[in-house]
Amino acid sequence: KRMAIHPTAVIHRTAIVEEGAKIGEQTRIGPLAYIDQEVEIGPHCTIGPRVTILRYTRIGSHCEIHNGAVLGDTPQDIAFQNQPSYVHIGNHCIIREFVTIHRGTKPDTITEVGNHCFLMVDSHLGHNVKIGNHVILANAAMLGGYVSVGDRAFISGNAAVHQFVRVGKMAMVSGLGGFSKDIPPFCTAAFRNSIWGLNMVGLRRAGLTPADRQDLRDAFKLLFRSEFDRQSALQKIRQEFSNPYVLELVDFIATSKRGICRYAVREGRTAEEDV
Protein backbone atom coordinates (compact mmCIF):
# COMPACT_ATOMS: atom_id res chain seq x y z
CA LYS A 1 0.00 0.00 0.00
CA ARG A 2 1.38 3.42 -0.91
CA MET A 3 1.15 6.50 1.24
CA ALA A 4 -1.38 9.15 0.25
CA ILE A 5 0.17 12.36 1.53
CA HIS A 6 -1.29 15.62 0.32
CA PRO A 7 1.40 17.78 -1.31
CA THR A 8 0.70 20.62 1.15
CA ALA A 9 1.25 18.40 4.22
CA VAL A 10 4.41 19.14 6.21
CA ILE A 11 6.19 16.18 7.80
CA HIS A 12 9.21 16.64 10.04
CA ARG A 13 12.30 14.80 8.83
CA THR A 14 12.45 12.72 12.04
CA ALA A 15 8.82 11.61 11.89
CA ILE A 16 7.95 8.14 10.61
CA VAL A 17 4.94 7.73 8.33
CA GLU A 18 4.34 4.15 7.25
CA GLU A 19 3.14 3.09 3.82
CA GLY A 20 -0.64 3.01 3.63
CA ALA A 21 -1.15 6.10 5.80
CA LYS A 22 -3.24 9.01 4.47
CA ILE A 23 -2.32 12.58 5.45
CA GLY A 24 -4.64 15.45 4.56
CA GLU A 25 -4.17 18.92 3.18
CA GLN A 26 -1.97 21.31 5.23
CA THR A 27 -1.63 18.81 8.06
CA ARG A 28 1.63 19.05 10.00
CA ILE A 29 3.44 16.07 11.54
CA GLY A 30 5.92 16.97 14.29
CA PRO A 31 9.34 15.57 15.21
CA LEU A 32 9.62 11.93 16.24
CA ALA A 33 5.91 11.30 15.62
CA TYR A 34 4.94 7.81 14.44
CA ILE A 35 2.06 7.34 12.00
CA ASP A 36 1.24 3.68 11.34
CA GLN A 37 -0.14 2.09 8.21
CA GLU A 38 -3.91 2.32 7.68
CA VAL A 39 -4.10 5.59 9.60
CA GLU A 40 -6.15 8.46 8.15
CA ILE A 41 -5.53 12.05 9.27
CA GLY A 42 -7.76 14.73 7.81
CA PRO A 43 -6.89 18.21 6.58
CA HIS A 44 -5.55 21.08 8.70
CA CYS A 45 -4.48 18.90 11.64
CA THR A 46 -1.44 19.43 13.84
CA ILE A 47 0.29 16.30 15.12
CA GLY A 48 2.78 17.21 17.82
CA PRO A 49 6.14 15.73 18.73
CA ARG A 50 6.36 12.09 19.84
CA VAL A 51 2.72 11.41 19.07
CA THR A 52 1.95 7.78 18.23
CA ILE A 53 -1.03 7.02 15.99
CA LEU A 54 -1.48 3.33 15.35
CA ARG A 55 -3.27 1.45 12.59
CA TYR A 56 -7.06 1.57 12.14
CA THR A 57 -7.22 5.12 13.55
CA ARG A 58 -9.12 7.83 11.68
CA ILE A 59 -8.88 11.51 12.63
CA GLY A 60 -11.09 14.24 11.18
CA SER A 61 -10.14 17.80 10.22
CA HIS A 62 -8.69 20.68 12.25
CA CYS A 63 -7.57 18.49 15.16
CA GLU A 64 -4.63 19.17 17.49
CA ILE A 65 -2.80 16.16 18.94
CA HIS A 66 -0.18 17.14 21.52
CA ASN A 67 3.10 15.68 22.69
CA GLY A 68 3.19 12.02 23.65
CA ALA A 69 -0.45 11.12 22.95
CA VAL A 70 -1.04 7.49 21.90
CA LEU A 71 -4.10 6.85 19.74
CA GLY A 72 -5.31 3.47 18.50
CA ASP A 73 -3.32 1.11 20.68
CA THR A 74 -4.78 -2.33 21.38
CA PRO A 75 -7.39 -2.61 24.16
CA GLN A 76 -6.51 -3.62 27.70
CA ASP A 77 -8.76 -6.65 27.52
CA ILE A 78 -7.56 -10.25 27.84
CA ALA A 79 -10.40 -11.32 25.53
CA PHE A 80 -8.99 -9.27 22.63
CA GLN A 81 -8.17 -11.52 19.65
CA ASN A 82 -5.94 -9.08 17.74
CA GLN A 83 -8.50 -8.61 14.97
CA PRO A 84 -9.20 -5.30 13.20
CA SER A 85 -11.04 -2.73 15.30
CA TYR A 86 -10.99 1.03 15.17
CA VAL A 87 -10.63 4.49 16.70
CA HIS A 88 -12.59 7.31 15.05
CA ILE A 89 -12.03 10.91 16.12
CA GLY A 90 -14.19 13.74 14.82
CA ASN A 91 -13.39 17.29 13.71
CA HIS A 92 -11.98 20.21 15.69
CA CYS A 93 -10.81 18.08 18.61
CA ILE A 94 -7.96 19.00 20.95
CA ILE A 95 -6.10 16.04 22.44
CA ARG A 96 -3.47 17.12 24.95
CA GLU A 97 -0.27 15.54 26.21
CA PHE A 98 -0.14 11.80 26.93
CA VAL A 99 -3.81 11.10 26.26
CA THR A 100 -4.46 7.43 25.47
CA ILE A 101 -7.35 6.14 23.35
CA HIS A 102 -7.68 2.39 22.73
CA ARG A 103 -9.31 0.49 19.86
CA GLY A 104 -12.51 -1.50 20.14
CA THR A 105 -12.09 -4.95 21.62
CA LYS A 106 -14.39 -7.03 19.40
CA PRO A 107 -13.80 -7.30 15.64
CA ASP A 108 -14.94 -4.26 13.64
CA THR A 109 -16.02 -2.31 16.73
CA ILE A 110 -15.11 1.32 17.28
CA THR A 111 -13.97 3.68 20.01
CA GLU A 112 -15.52 7.01 19.01
CA VAL A 113 -14.85 10.67 19.84
CA GLY A 114 -17.26 13.28 18.50
CA ASN A 115 -16.62 16.80 17.23
CA HIS A 116 -15.20 19.74 19.19
CA CYS A 117 -14.03 17.57 22.09
CA PHE A 118 -11.25 18.61 24.47
CA LEU A 119 -9.31 15.79 26.14
CA MET A 120 -6.82 17.18 28.64
CA VAL A 121 -3.49 15.80 29.84
CA ASP A 122 -3.33 12.09 30.76
CA SER A 123 -7.02 11.42 30.17
CA HIS A 124 -7.84 7.89 29.04
CA LEU A 125 -10.54 6.36 26.83
CA GLY A 126 -10.80 2.60 27.14
CA HIS A 127 -11.98 0.29 24.40
CA ASN A 128 -15.39 0.92 22.82
CA VAL A 129 -15.93 4.22 24.61
CA LYS A 130 -18.28 6.57 22.79
CA ILE A 131 -18.27 10.28 23.58
CA GLY A 132 -20.48 12.86 21.93
CA ASN A 133 -19.82 16.40 20.74
CA HIS A 134 -18.35 19.25 22.80
CA VAL A 135 -17.32 16.85 25.58
CA ILE A 136 -14.51 17.90 27.94
CA LEU A 137 -12.34 15.51 29.94
CA ALA A 138 -10.03 17.25 32.41
CA ASN A 139 -6.58 16.00 33.41
CA ALA A 140 -6.33 12.27 34.17
CA ALA A 141 -10.05 11.56 33.80
CA MET A 142 -10.48 7.85 33.09
CA LEU A 143 -13.25 6.13 31.15
CA GLY A 144 -13.44 2.34 31.28
CA GLY A 145 -14.51 0.12 28.41
CA TYR A 146 -17.90 0.73 26.77
CA VAL A 147 -18.54 3.96 28.70
CA SER A 148 -20.78 6.40 26.80
CA VAL A 149 -20.77 10.16 27.35
CA GLY A 150 -23.44 12.52 26.03
CA ASP A 151 -22.96 15.86 24.29
CA ARG A 152 -21.51 18.74 26.33
CA ALA A 153 -20.73 16.62 29.37
CA PHE A 154 -17.77 17.71 31.51
CA ILE A 155 -15.73 15.11 33.39
CA SER A 156 -13.34 16.71 35.87
CA GLY A 157 -9.81 15.77 36.78
CA ASN A 158 -9.00 12.31 38.15
CA ALA A 159 -12.61 11.17 37.93
CA ALA A 160 -12.93 7.44 37.24
CA VAL A 161 -15.92 6.05 35.33
CA HIS A 162 -16.44 2.28 35.49
CA GLN A 163 -16.95 0.18 32.37
CA PHE A 164 -20.44 0.20 30.79
CA VAL A 165 -21.51 3.35 32.71
CA ARG A 166 -23.46 6.02 30.83
CA VAL A 167 -22.89 9.73 31.44
CA GLY A 168 -25.80 11.80 30.17
CA LYS A 169 -25.88 14.95 28.09
CA MET A 170 -24.68 18.14 29.86
CA ALA A 171 -23.76 16.25 33.02
CA MET A 172 -21.01 17.69 35.20
CA VAL A 173 -18.81 15.11 36.96
CA SER A 174 -16.65 16.46 39.78
CA GLY A 175 -12.97 15.68 40.24
CA LEU A 176 -11.66 12.67 42.18
CA GLY A 177 -15.06 10.95 41.97
CA GLY A 178 -15.69 7.28 41.31
CA PHE A 179 -18.75 6.15 39.38
CA SER A 180 -20.09 2.66 38.75
CA LYS A 181 -23.71 3.82 38.25
CA ASP A 182 -25.24 5.84 35.42
CA ILE A 183 -25.11 9.63 35.73
CA PRO A 184 -28.33 11.18 34.37
CA PRO A 185 -28.25 14.01 31.85
CA PHE A 186 -28.27 17.61 33.08
CA CYS A 187 -27.06 16.58 36.57
CA THR A 188 -23.99 17.21 38.70
CA ALA A 189 -22.33 14.10 40.13
CA ALA A 190 -19.63 13.80 42.79
CA PHE A 191 -17.75 11.56 45.19
CA ARG A 192 -18.92 7.93 45.00
CA ASN A 193 -22.04 7.46 42.87
CA SER A 194 -23.73 10.62 44.18
CA ILE A 195 -25.88 13.20 42.40
CA TRP A 196 -25.83 16.68 43.89
CA GLY A 197 -28.48 18.32 41.74
CA LEU A 198 -28.84 19.90 38.32
CA ASN A 199 -25.92 21.36 36.38
CA MET A 200 -27.51 24.79 36.20
CA VAL A 201 -24.38 26.58 34.98
CA GLY A 202 -24.03 24.10 32.12
CA LEU A 203 -27.72 24.37 31.24
CA ARG A 204 -27.51 28.16 31.01
CA ARG A 205 -24.36 28.01 28.90
CA ALA A 206 -26.02 25.52 26.55
CA GLY A 207 -28.88 27.97 25.98
CA LEU A 208 -31.74 26.22 27.80
CA THR A 209 -34.53 28.70 28.47
CA PRO A 210 -35.74 29.56 31.98
CA ALA A 211 -38.87 27.48 31.23
CA ASP A 212 -36.74 24.48 30.25
CA ARG A 213 -34.68 24.79 33.40
CA GLN A 214 -37.78 25.08 35.57
CA ASP A 215 -39.30 21.97 34.01
CA LEU A 216 -36.08 20.08 34.74
CA ARG A 217 -36.14 21.34 38.34
CA ASP A 218 -39.70 20.13 38.82
CA ALA A 219 -38.97 16.75 37.24
CA PHE A 220 -35.79 16.35 39.32
CA LYS A 221 -37.73 16.97 42.53
CA LEU A 222 -40.30 14.34 41.59
CA LEU A 223 -37.57 11.82 40.80
CA PHE A 224 -35.26 12.34 43.74
CA ARG A 225 -37.01 14.38 46.43
CA SER A 226 -40.63 13.25 46.56
CA GLU A 227 -42.61 10.48 48.21
CA PHE A 228 -42.95 8.67 44.88
CA ASP A 229 -40.92 5.57 44.16
CA ARG A 230 -38.83 5.69 41.00
CA GLN A 231 -41.32 3.99 38.66
CA SER A 232 -44.26 6.04 39.93
CA ALA A 233 -42.27 9.24 39.53
CA LEU A 234 -41.34 8.33 35.97
CA GLN A 235 -44.97 7.61 35.13
CA LYS A 236 -46.16 10.87 36.67
CA ILE A 237 -43.55 12.90 34.79
CA ARG A 238 -44.52 11.31 31.47
CA GLN A 239 -48.13 12.25 32.15
CA GLU A 240 -47.43 15.85 33.18
CA PHE A 241 -44.49 16.99 31.00
CA SER A 242 -43.92 17.29 27.27
CA ASN A 243 -40.62 19.15 27.47
CA PRO A 244 -38.08 17.19 25.35
CA TYR A 245 -35.29 17.75 27.89
CA VAL A 246 -37.43 16.29 30.65
CA LEU A 247 -38.40 13.34 28.48
CA GLU A 248 -34.71 12.73 27.70
CA LEU A 249 -33.99 12.64 31.43
CA VAL A 250 -36.86 10.21 32.01
CA ASP A 251 -35.89 7.93 29.12
CA PHE A 252 -32.27 7.81 30.30
CA ILE A 253 -33.31 6.73 33.79
CA ALA A 254 -35.92 4.26 32.55
CA THR A 255 -33.40 2.49 30.32
CA SER A 256 -30.57 2.26 32.86
CA LYS A 257 -29.09 -1.22 33.27
CA ARG A 258 -26.49 -0.40 35.93
CA GLY A 259 -28.77 1.75 38.08
CA ILE A 260 -28.68 5.50 38.71
CA CYS A 261 -26.41 7.41 41.07
CA ARG A 262 -28.16 8.28 44.33
CA TYR A 263 -29.19 11.81 45.34
CA ALA A 264 -27.24 13.52 48.12
CA VAL A 265 -27.34 17.14 49.32
CA ARG A 266 -23.97 18.89 49.17
CA GLU A 267 -22.42 19.77 52.50
CA GLY A 268 -23.16 23.38 53.38
CA ARG A 269 -26.06 23.69 50.93
CA THR A 270 -29.76 23.05 51.05
CA ALA A 271 -31.68 20.81 48.66
CA GLU A 272 -33.34 23.89 47.14
CA GLU A 273 -29.94 25.47 46.37
CA ASP A 274 -28.85 22.40 44.43
CA VAL A 275 -31.73 22.60 41.96
Secondary structure per residue as TSV (DSSP state, phi and psi in degrees):
chain	resnum	aa	ss	phi	psi
A	1	K	-	360.0	133.6
A	2	R	-	-94.2	151.6
A	3	M	-	-67.9	148.3
A	4	A	E	-121.5	84.5
A	5	I	E	-105.6	123.0
A	6	H	-	-63.1	141.7
A	7	P	T	-61.8	-19.5
A	8	T	T	-90.3	-4.8
A	9	A	-	-67.9	148.4
A	10	V	E	-120.5	118.5
A	11	I	E	-120.0	122.8
A	12	H	-	-61.8	146.5
A	13	R	T	-64.3	-20.2
A	14	T	T	-94.6	-5.3
A	15	A	-	-75.9	153.3
A	16	I	E	-115.3	123.3
A	17	V	E	-122.1	114.0
A	18	E	-	-75.6	157.3
A	19	E	T	-60.1	140.6
A	20	G	T	96.8	-8.8
A	21	A	-	-79.2	152.8
A	22	K	E	-123.5	124.4
A	23	I	E	-121.1	126.3
A	24	G	-	-82.8	176.9
A	25	E	T	-57.2	131.6
A	26	Q	T	56.3	22.8
A	27	T	-	-81.9	143.0
A	28	R	E	-116.4	132.2
A	29	I	E	-113.0	121.5
A	30	G	-	-82.5	177.9
A	31	P	T	-63.3	139.2
A	32	L	T	63.9	13.3
A	33	A	-	-71.8	152.7
A	34	Y	E	-125.4	120.8
A	35	I	E	-116.4	114.7
A	36	D	-	-78.4	170.1
A	37	Q	T	-64.5	155.6
A	38	E	T	59.4	30.1
A	39	V	-	-102.7	139.1
A	40	E	E	-121.2	124.2
A	41	I	E	-121.3	123.5
A	42	G	-	-73.5	-174.8
A	43	P	T	-73.8	154.0
A	44	H	T	61.9	33.4
A	45	C	-	-97.9	156.7
A	46	T	E	-122.7	117.0
A	47	I	E	-106.4	114.6
A	48	G	-	-76.1	-177.6
A	49	P	T	-67.1	143.6
A	50	R	T	62.2	18.6
A	51	V	-	-75.7	140.3
A	52	T	E	-117.4	120.7
A	53	I	E	-122.7	113.5
A	54	L	-	-96.3	168.8
A	55	R	T	-58.0	153.8
A	56	Y	T	72.0	19.8
A	57	T	E	-104.4	134.1
A	58	R	E	-124.9	128.0
A	59	I	E	-121.1	134.4
A	60	G	-	-74.9	-152.0
A	61	S	S	-97.5	157.4
A	62	H	S	56.6	38.8
A	63	C	-	-99.9	150.0
A	64	E	E	-117.2	122.1
A	65	I	E	-116.4	119.7
A	66	H	-	-95.9	173.4
A	67	N	T	-45.8	128.0
A	68	G	T	79.9	0.4
A	69	A	-	-65.2	146.4
A	70	V	E	-125.5	115.5
A	71	L	E	-117.6	129.7
A	72	G	E	90.3	15.9
A	73	D	E	-71.0	165.4
A	74	T	-	-68.5	151.4
A	75	P	-	-69.6	152.7
A	76	Q	S	-87.4	72.8
A	77	D	-	-146.3	118.7
A	78	I	T	-67.3	-14.5
A	79	A	T	-83.4	-7.6
A	80	F	-	-63.1	132.9
A	81	Q	-	-106.4	15.5
A	82	N	S	58.0	39.6
A	83	Q	-	-103.9	161.9
A	84	P	-	-59.2	130.2
A	85	S	-	-150.2	173.6
A	86	Y	E	-137.6	159.6
A	87	V	E	-123.8	126.5
A	88	H	E	-120.4	126.5
A	89	I	E	-120.7	135.0
A	90	G	-	-77.7	-154.7
A	91	N	S	-97.5	152.9
A	92	H	S	58.8	38.4
A	93	C	-	-97.8	146.7
A	94	I	E	-115.7	120.9
A	95	I	E	-120.4	111.8
A	96	R	-	-86.5	-171.8
A	97	E	T	-58.8	134.5
A	98	F	T	63.4	21.3
A	99	V	-	-66.2	143.9
A	100	T	E	-125.1	133.0
A	101	I	E	-132.4	121.5
A	102	H	E	-101.9	151.9
A	103	R	-	-65.8	164.9
A	104	G	-	-60.1	155.8
A	105	T	S	-93.7	-33.9
A	106	K	S	-91.5	155.1
A	107	P	T	-54.8	133.6
A	108	D	T	68.2	13.5
A	109	T	-	-92.0	165.3
A	110	I	E	-131.9	139.1
A	111	T	E	-96.0	125.4
A	112	E	E	-123.3	136.8
A	113	V	E	-122.1	130.3
A	114	G	-	-75.9	-157.0
A	115	N	S	-94.1	150.0
A	116	H	S	60.0	36.8
A	117	C	-	-93.5	152.5
A	118	F	E	-129.0	107.6
A	119	L	E	-107.3	112.7
A	120	M	-	-84.5	178.7
A	121	V	T	-50.3	132.4
A	122	D	T	68.3	6.9
A	123	S	-	-70.5	155.4
A	124	H	E	-135.2	132.5
A	125	L	E	-114.5	114.0
A	126	G	-	-74.1	177.9
A	127	H	T	-59.7	140.1
A	128	N	T	65.7	15.5
A	129	V	-	-66.2	144.9
A	130	K	E	-131.2	117.2
A	131	I	E	-119.8	143.6
A	132	G	-	-80.0	-151.1
A	133	N	S	-94.9	149.2
A	134	H	S	58.8	32.7
A	135	V	-	-87.8	141.2
A	136	I	E	-120.5	128.6
A	137	L	E	-113.9	121.5
A	138	A	-	-79.8	179.4
A	139	N	T	-53.9	130.3
A	140	A	T	63.9	19.0
A	141	A	-	-67.1	140.9
A	142	M	E	-127.7	126.0
A	143	L	E	-114.7	121.5
A	144	G	-	-74.5	176.7
A	145	G	T	-58.0	140.3
A	146	Y	T	67.0	11.8
A	147	V	-	-66.3	141.3
A	148	S	E	-120.9	141.5
A	149	V	E	-131.1	125.9
A	150	G	-	-77.3	168.5
A	151	D	T	-55.6	140.3
A	152	R	T	63.1	19.5
A	153	A	-	-75.3	153.8
A	154	F	E	-128.8	120.2
A	155	I	E	-113.0	116.6
A	156	S	-	-79.1	175.4
A	157	G	T	-61.5	138.2
A	158	N	T	62.3	15.4
A	159	A	-	-74.8	142.8
A	160	A	E	-121.4	123.7
A	161	V	E	-114.1	120.4
A	162	H	-	-67.8	155.4
A	163	Q	T	-55.6	145.3
A	164	F	T	72.0	0.2
A	165	V	-	-74.0	145.7
A	166	R	E	-107.5	135.3
A	167	V	E	-114.2	120.0
A	168	G	-	-76.3	168.2
A	169	K	T	-55.1	136.0
A	170	M	T	61.6	17.7
A	171	A	-	-73.2	150.6
A	172	M	E	-118.1	119.9
A	173	V	E	-109.2	123.1
A	174	S	-	-77.0	162.5
A	175	G	T	-68.8	153.1
A	176	L	T	65.9	9.8
A	177	G	-	-82.9	158.8
A	178	G	E	-126.6	131.4
A	179	F	E	-135.4	119.2
A	180	S	-	-117.6	4.2
A	181	K	S	-118.2	158.5
A	182	D	B	-66.2	142.6
A	183	I	B	-107.2	113.8
A	184	P	-	-64.6	156.2
A	185	P	T	-62.3	151.4
A	186	F	T	72.9	6.1
A	187	C	E	-108.0	161.8
A	188	T	E	-106.2	129.2
A	189	A	E	-121.2	150.7
A	190	A	E	-155.7	167.3
A	191	F	T	52.4	-126.4
A	192	R	B	-111.6	99.7
A	193	N	T	57.2	40.3
A	194	S	E	-117.3	140.4
A	195	I	E	-104.6	131.6
A	196	W	E	-95.3	-24.8
A	197	G	E	155.7	-157.2
A	198	L	E	-88.7	149.7
A	199	N	-	-85.5	73.4
A	200	M	H	-64.2	-37.4
A	201	V	H	-62.1	-45.5
A	202	G	H	-64.1	-37.7
A	203	L	H	-65.8	-40.3
A	204	R	H	-65.1	-45.2
A	205	R	H	-63.3	-31.3
A	206	A	T	-80.4	-4.4
A	207	G	T	90.1	14.6
A	208	L	-	-67.0	137.8
A	209	T	-	-73.6	162.2
A	210	P	H	-54.9	-36.4
A	211	A	H	-66.2	-41.0
A	212	D	H	-60.7	-45.0
A	213	R	H	-66.3	-36.7
A	214	Q	H	-67.7	-41.0
A	215	D	H	-60.0	-41.7
A	216	L	H	-65.3	-38.5
A	217	R	H	-58.8	-48.5
A	218	D	H	-64.0	-41.4
A	219	A	H	-67.0	-40.1
A	220	F	H	-60.3	-43.2
A	221	K	H	-62.9	-40.3
A	222	L	H	-64.3	-38.3
A	223	L	H	-73.2	-41.1
A	224	F	H	-118.9	-11.5
A	225	R	S	-136.5	31.9
A	226	S	S	-125.3	177.1
A	227	E	S	-79.9	-5.9
A	228	F	S	-77.5	142.2
A	229	D	-	-72.9	169.0
A	230	R	H	-58.4	-47.8
A	231	Q	H	-65.3	-40.0
A	232	S	H	-65.5	-40.0
A	233	A	H	-64.1	-41.7
A	234	L	H	-62.0	-43.1
A	235	Q	H	-64.0	-42.7
A	236	K	H	-64.3	-41.4
A	237	I	H	-64.3	-42.0
A	238	R	H	-61.7	-33.3
A	239	Q	H	-74.9	-31.8
A	240	E	H	-103.7	-15.4
A	241	F	-	-124.0	142.8
A	242	S	-	-120.0	-0.6
A	243	N	-	-61.0	126.9
A	244	P	H	-62.5	-31.4
A	245	Y	H	-66.8	-41.7
A	246	V	H	-64.0	-43.2
A	247	L	H	-65.4	-33.5
A	248	E	H	-64.8	-41.8
A	249	L	H	-60.2	-46.0
A	250	V	H	-64.6	-45.7
A	251	D	H	-62.8	-39.5
A	252	F	H	-59.9	-47.1
A	253	I	H	-68.0	-41.1
A	254	A	H	-65.4	-26.5
A	255	T	T	-100.6	7.9
A	256	S	-	-66.9	134.3
A	257	K	S	-101.2	-27.4
A	258	R	S	-92.1	-11.4
A	259	G	-	93.5	162.7
A	260	I	B	-105.5	143.3
A	261	C	-	-55.9	145.8
A	262	R	E	-81.3	156.3
A	263	Y	E	-85.4	136.0
A	264	A	-	-145.6	137.3
A	265	V	-	-79.0	133.9
A	266	R	-	-64.9	142.7
A	267	E	T	-60.0	132.2
A	268	G	T	84.8	2.0
A	269	R	S	-128.4	159.2
A	270	T	-	-94.7	165.0
A	271	A	H	-60.5	-37.5
A	272	E	H	-65.6	-35.2
A	273	E	H	-68.5	-25.5
A	274	D	H	-84.1	-9.1
A	275	V	-	-130.5	360.0
